[in-house]
Structures are given as structure tokens and as C-alpha cells.
Amino acid sequence: LIPMTIGIFLCAMDGTIVVSAYAAIGSELNQLHNTSWIATAYMLTTTSFQPLYGKLSDIFGRKSCLLFAYTIFAIGCLGCGLARNMNELIMSRAFAGIGGGGMQTLVSIIVSDVVPLRSRGTWQGILNIIWTMGSASGAPLGGLLADSVGWRWAFLLQFPLTLMAIASVSFGLHLPKSGPSDFSTKLKRVDFAGSLALIITVFSLLFGLDHGGNISWSDSVTMLSFSSFALFFILFGAIELRIASEPFAPKRIIFNRSLIAGYLVNFFGIAAGMNLIFHVSLYLQAVHGNTAAEAGLWLVLCVVGGLLGSLSGGLVIQITGKFYLITIFGYGSQFLATGLFKLSTRAALGTMLLFAVALFISSVGNGSGITTSLIALIANAGPEDQAIATAVSYLFRSLGSVVGVSVGSTIVQEVLRTDLRRRLSGENVEEIILHVRESLDYINKLEPVTRVVVRAAYLEAVQATFTFTVGMASLAFLSSIFIKETALTRR
């Protein structure tokens, strides 16, 4: 497993090193209003290609697919660093996402291959520590590079690091070969029609969610994206169930009750967790007037809680050989904690101590549930389908993340706009509403009375999205009940 740690660290660092350079990128390229597409393009291709790596690794081998993913990511990072304009940067970032989709998924699949299932959760917790270290180092490094040698080095630096990951895996990772057949025989096994339909299906859904959350749910582009999603989803189902000789999603994977429950807890649990984390910072800054740095310190509780939950869940499974009760306990804890968290944001009912405890317990529950539900999926899928099941679980995690943030953000904006119109009066109401939704700094420029009204409206808005968080967490908890216990081996 050691040869893959560079790739894990790099994949995690990439997620934060680029974010801290967005402002510098937009300013230099005179495209500040389009910087969100740097993240969106990467997310769209990463999630769209993620589920394909499971089956492809069964056909071409785990190591070959991992090296392919690293290579595509490296080329994409090099293209980003050399981009002459925003369009080239966005296209290069989307290309890098094709490789990024396999970097984390394939490592998880390989770990499942070489580590006894009963010890799988513990090792996942250890890998999560490496992931957290990468994420924590990325943001300050990206800011330092942007302020010194330039934002391009946030991408160019990743190119030699990826080459190191390629060398480490090439010479240090020794896995059984996938089979004696030649490349052309393997190529014939690939379900190209199903692959294309799945990529378009996921891409259309994600694009629609992103566009709807940021622009409008009734916009023609949003509606067209959802229509495309529905059409290609049906087409994908028809191909997999009726046409493909070796489908990406076999019937035994689609209609297995316990696997469906595992996918759903990933979707709902991540949706709840991401929406909570995303809007904690907004709540602290808009309602309490904290700085971004002060709000960021509170998120350390989420990181520590997630790591502790992942490690403890894995250790419990290793000791007991059981995953059912600990999975229910994890998502039950997340559900109860999100409810307490919502209460803590009410000035009359909550305290910052309750706020901190609820935030921490929610992260512990979600971190534990993510690890234990993956063990449940692998155990119920069996050795022959564990790669596909793992890849699909990562797809549902990504979808949950996008749905949680996009729907949660839409709730905040709609409630905020409505509440401000109800509370404010005068000729400049629409101007105030526009500016306070664009920048939190504008709140401090308002008259004291108006400022209090705006902060109260923000409280109502985040309360509404935290209600959505509780709803998602409750569905994760209910889904966990339907997971089936299966004996874990010490092989």
C-alpha cells in the first residue's frame, strides 16, 4: 500500500491547492466571474468517469488503470499550468478530471484486493489520515504559490509529483496480472455503448444540478440537462439489461437490496455532511460576524471528527467482525447530531458548546458510516463484483455531495431573498438584497438597524437549509437499517 500513498496525498492536495488560487487566476486572466468553472469542469468529468474504473480495472488490471489515471491527471495539470486563457484552463482541468476520477477509486479497490475485509476499515482510516494531511497542506501551499511565484505553479508542481506517483506504483506495487488475453481481446470486452450512455447520464445530471443551483431551476439549460439525464438514464438501463454482453452494471448489482441500501447511505450521508460543512462557515460569518479564518477554525472539528469516526468504525469491525450495528449507530449519531446542531443555531435555545459538540458528533457519525458502509458493500457484493460496487459507491458519494450543496444553496438563496423582502422596506430594498447575496462584506457597510435585519434573515435562511440537512441525515439512517449483515473473513 505504501507505493500508493503519494497518489492519495496528491489527489487530496489537488482539491485544496487550486481553490486557494482561484482569485489570482481570475484576476490575471480577467475572468474572475468564470473561476467557478475551474472546479465545476473537474467535478463533472471526475464524477462522470468514476464508475467506469471499477469494470475497466477488472478487464485491464488494477495497476494499468491506476497508471492510466495518473498519466491523464499529469497531462491535465501540465495543460492547466501552461494555459493561455480561461477556456484552455477549464478544458485542461476537465481533462485532468478524467484521471482524477480513477485515482481515489482505484486505490480503494486495490486496498480491498490486498487487505483482509475484516481489517479493511482500519486501513481505510489510515489512508484517510494521509488524505487529510494532503487536504490540509494544499490550501496554504496554493496561497503561498499564488502570492509568490504565481498561480500556475499550483498546477505545474503537481506534474512532477504525479510522475513520482507513477514511478512509485510502477516499481513498488506488485499485483497479480489480470489475465493472459491480449489487449484487443480485452478491448472487445468493454461496454462502449454503456460507457458513453453512463458518462452522458451523470454529466447531464451534475450539469443540471450545478446550473440550477447557481442560475435558475427553471432556466432552459437546466431543464434541457435534466431531460438529457432522463433520456440517457433510460438508454443506459436498456443497454445494461438487454444489450451488453459484459455490462458495467449487472442485474445482480442493480437489484441487490443490501447494495442499494449501501449506495443510498453514501448518497444521503454525504449530502447531509457536505451541506452542513458548506453552510457552517456561512452561518458563522453572516449571522455572528466571524471572519473567514475564525469560521475555518470551527471546521477543524469536522476534520478531526471524520478521522476519528473512520478509524473507530474500522477498529470495531476488525475486533467484532460485524458491520451492521456500527453502521446504524454511525448514521443514527449523524441524524441526532444534525438535529441538535440545528437547535444550537437558534439564539434562544443554543449555545456555542452545543454547536461544537453537535458538529463534532455529526462528523464522527458520518466518518464512521462512510467507512463501515463501504465494508458492507464489498462484503455483500462478493469478490467478483467488489470493484464495480466500490466504483458505484464513489459515484453516489459524489452525487450526494453535489446534490447536498446545490439544493442546500438554493434553499438559502430563496429563503434569504423572500425573508429580506418581507422584513425590509424602502426604495433600495432590491439593491440591498442584491449586494448582501453577493458579498458578506457589504453587511458591515449597512446601517445598524438594517444590519440586524439582514443577519436575522440569514439566520432564517441557514435554518431552512439545516432542516434539509436533518432530512438527508434521517434518510441515511433509515437506509442503513436495510443493510444486510454478512460474515467477514480474515483472509
PESULWO-V546026 format. One record per residue. N is the residue number from 1. RES is the residue in three letters. NEAR is the number of other ideal C-beta (glycine too) atoms within 10 Angstrom. Layout:
n = <N	N>
res = <RES	RES>
near = <NEAR	NEAR>
This chain:
n = <1	2	3	4	5	6	7	8	9	10	11	12	13	14	15	16	17	18	19	20	21	22	23	24	25	26	27	28	29	30	31	32	33	34	35	36	37	38	39	40	41	42	43	44	45	46	47	48	49	50	51	52	53	54	55	56	57	58	59	60	61	62	63	64	65	66	67	68	69	70	71	72	73	74	75	76	77	78	79	80	81	82	83	84	85	86	87	88	89	90	91	92	93	94	95	96	97	98	99	100	101	102	103	104	105	106	107	108	109	110	111	112	113	114	115	116	117	118	119	120	121	122	123	124	125	126	127	128	129	130	131	132	133	134	135	136	137	138	139	140	141	142	143	144	145	146	147	148	149	150	151	152	153	154	155	156	157	158	159	160	161	162	163	164	165	166	167	168	169	170	171	172	173	174	175	176	177	178	179	180	181	182	183	184	185	186	187	188	189	190	191	192	193	194	195	196	197	198	199	200	201	202	203	204	205	206	207	208	209	210	211	212	213	214	215	216	217	218	219	220	221	222	223	224	225	226	227	228	229	230	231	232	233	234	235	236	237	238	239	240	241	242	243	244	245	246	247	248	249	250	251	252	253	254	255	256	257	258	259	260	261	262	263	264	265	266	267	268	269	270	271	272	273	274	275	276	277	278	279	280	281	282	283	284	285	286	287	288	289	290	291	292	293	294	295	296	297	298	299	300	301	302	303	304	305	306	307	308	309	310	311	312	313	314	315	316	317	318	319	320	321	322	323	324	325	326	327	328	329	330	331	332	333	334	335	336	337	338	339	340	341	342	343	344	345	346	347	348	349	350	351	352	353	354	355	356	357	358	359	360	361	362	363	364	365	366	367	368	369	370	371	372	373	374	375	376	377	378	379	380	381	382	383	384	385	386	387	388	389	390	391	392	393	394	395	396	397	398	399	400	401	402	403	404	405	406	407	408	409	410	411	412	413	414	415	416	417	418	419	420	421	422	423	424	425	426	427	428	429	430	431	432	433	434	435	436	437	438	439	440	441	442	443	444	445	446	447	448	449	450	451	452	453	454	455	456	457	458	459	460	461	462	463	464	465	466	467	468	469	470	471	472	473	474	475	476	477	478	479	480	481	482	483	484	485	486	487	488	489	490	491>
res = <LEU	ILE	PRO	MET	THR	ILE	GLY	ILE	PHE	LEU	CYS	ALA	MET	ASP	GLY	THR	ILE	VAL	VAL	SER	ALA	TYR	ALA	ALA	ILE	GLY	SER	GLU	LEU	ASN	GLN	LEU	HIS	ASN	THR	SER	TRP	ILE	ALA	THR	ALA	TYR	MET	LEU	THR	THR	THR	SER	PHE	GLN	PRO	LEU	TYR	GLY	LYS	LEU	SER	ASP	ILE	PHE	GLY	ARG	LYS	SER	CYS	LEU	LEU	PHE	ALA	TYR	THR	ILE	PHE	ALA	ILE	GLY	CYS	LEU	GLY	CYS	GLY	LEU	ALA	ARG	ASN	MET	ASN	GLU	LEU	ILE	MET	SER	ARG	ALA	PHE	ALA	GLY	ILE	GLY	GLY	GLY	GLY	MET	GLN	THR	LEU	VAL	SER	ILE	ILE	VAL	SER	ASP	VAL	VAL	PRO	LEU	ARG	SER	ARG	GLY	THR	TRP	GLN	GLY	ILE	LEU	ASN	ILE	ILE	TRP	THR	MET	GLY	SER	ALA	SER	GLY	ALA	PRO	LEU	GLY	GLY	LEU	LEU	ALA	ASP	SER	VAL	GLY	TRP	ARG	TRP	ALA	PHE	LEU	LEU	GLN	PHE	PRO	LEU	THR	LEU	MET	ALA	ILE	ALA	SER	VAL	SER	PHE	GLY	LEU	HIS	LEU	PRO	LYS	SER	GLY	PRO	SER	ASP	PHE	SER	THR	LYS	LEU	LYS	ARG	VAL	ASP	PHE	ALA	GLY	SER	LEU	ALA	LEU	ILE	ILE	THR	VAL	PHE	SER	LEU	LEU	PHE	GLY	LEU	ASP	HIS	GLY	GLY	ASN	ILE	SER	TRP	SER	ASP	SER	VAL	THR	MET	LEU	SER	PHE	SER	SER	PHE	ALA	LEU	PHE	PHE	ILE	LEU	PHE	GLY	ALA	ILE	GLU	LEU	ARG	ILE	ALA	SER	GLU	PRO	PHE	ALA	PRO	LYS	ARG	ILE	ILE	PHE	ASN	ARG	SER	LEU	ILE	ALA	GLY	TYR	LEU	VAL	ASN	PHE	PHE	GLY	ILE	ALA	ALA	GLY	MET	ASN	LEU	ILE	PHE	HIS	VAL	SER	LEU	TYR	LEU	GLN	ALA	VAL	HIS	GLY	ASN	THR	ALA	ALA	GLU	ALA	GLY	LEU	TRP	LEU	VAL	LEU	CYS	VAL	VAL	GLY	GLY	LEU	LEU	GLY	SER	LEU	SER	GLY	GLY	LEU	VAL	ILE	GLN	ILE	THR	GLY	LYS	PHE	TYR	LEU	ILE	THR	ILE	PHE	GLY	TYR	GLY	SER	GLN	PHE	LEU	ALA	THR	GLY	LEU	PHE	LYS	LEU	SER	THR	ARG	ALA	ALA	LEU	GLY	THR	MET	LEU	LEU	PHE	ALA	VAL	ALA	LEU	PHE	ILE	SER	SER	VAL	GLY	ASN	GLY	SER	GLY	ILE	THR	THR	SER	LEU	ILE	ALA	LEU	ILE	ALA	ASN	ALA	GLY	PRO	GLU	ASP	GLN	ALA	ILE	ALA	THR	ALA	VAL	SER	TYR	LEU	PHE	ARG	SER	LEU	GLY	SER	VAL	VAL	GLY	VAL	SER	VAL	GLY	SER	THR	ILE	VAL	GLN	GLU	VAL	LEU	ARG	THR	ASP	LEU	ARG	ARG	ARG	LEU	SER	GLY	GLU	ASN	VAL	GLU	GLU	ILE	ILE	LEU	HIS	VAL	ARG	GLU	SER	LEU	ASP	TYR	ILE	ASN	LYS	LEU	GLU	PRO	VAL	THR	ARG	VAL	VAL	VAL	ARG	ALA	ALA	TYR	LEU	GLU	ALA	VAL	GLN	ALA	THR	PHE	THR	PHE	THR	VAL	GLY	MET	ALA	SER	LEU	ALA	PHE	LEU	SER	SER	ILE	PHE	ILE	LYS	GLU	THR	ALA	LEU	THR	ARG	ARG>
near = <16	8	18	21	18	21	26	22	20	24	25	23	24	25	16	18	28	24	17	20	25	18	14	20	24	18	13	14	18	10	17	15	9	16	21	13	18	23	16	21	19	25	21	23	25	24	24	25	26	28	27	25	26	28	25	26	27	23	19	18	17	23	20	17	25	29	18	18	29	28	14	22	29	21	17	26	28	18	19	27	19	14	19	8	10	20	13	14	26	21	15	23	26	21	20	28	23	22	24	28	28	29	25	21	29	30	22	21	25	23	19	23	13	14	16	14	22	22	18	25	26	22	18	24	22	15	20	22	13	18	23	17	15	22	18	15	15	23	18	12	18	25	19	15	21	22	12	8	12	15	27	19	18	29	27	17	19	26	18	12	17	28	13	13	27	19	13	17	22	13	9	12	17	8	14	10	8	16	12	6	12	8	9	7	11	17	12	12	14	17	22	11	16	23	19	14	23	24	20	18	22	25	19	22	23	24	22	22	22	21	20	20	20	15	11	13	16	8	14	8	13	20	15	14	21	18	12	17	20	13	14	21	17	12	17	24	15	14	22	21	14	8	11	20	7	13	20	24	22	17	10	13	19	14	10	20	11	17	23	15	22	31	23	20	34	26	24	28	31	24	29	31	29	21	28	30	21	17	24	22	16	18	24	23	18	23	20	15	13	16	10	10	7	13	17	14	11	19	15	11	20	20	16	15	21	25	18	16	28	30	20	20	30	27	15	21	27	20	10	12	13	17	31	15	14	24	30	17	18	31	31	20	21	34	25	18	25	30	18	17	26	20	15	21	21	10	11	5	10	16	10	11	9	15	20	14	16	23	23	21	20	30	26	25	30	31	28	30	33	25	30	34	29	28	27	29	27	25	24	21	24	12	11	10	21	21	26	25	24	25	27	26	28	24	24	22	24	23	21	25	19	23	21	27	20	21	19	26	17	18	22	26	15	14	18	23	17	15	20	22	13	10	15	16	8	9	6	11	13	13	10	18	19	13	16	24	16	9	11	15	10	15	18	9	11	16	8	7	8	17	16	12	18	25	16	15	24	25	19	17	26	25	17	17	27	26	14	21	29	20	15	28	31	19	19	30	25	16	22	28	13	13	26	14	14	18	9	22	10	9	9>
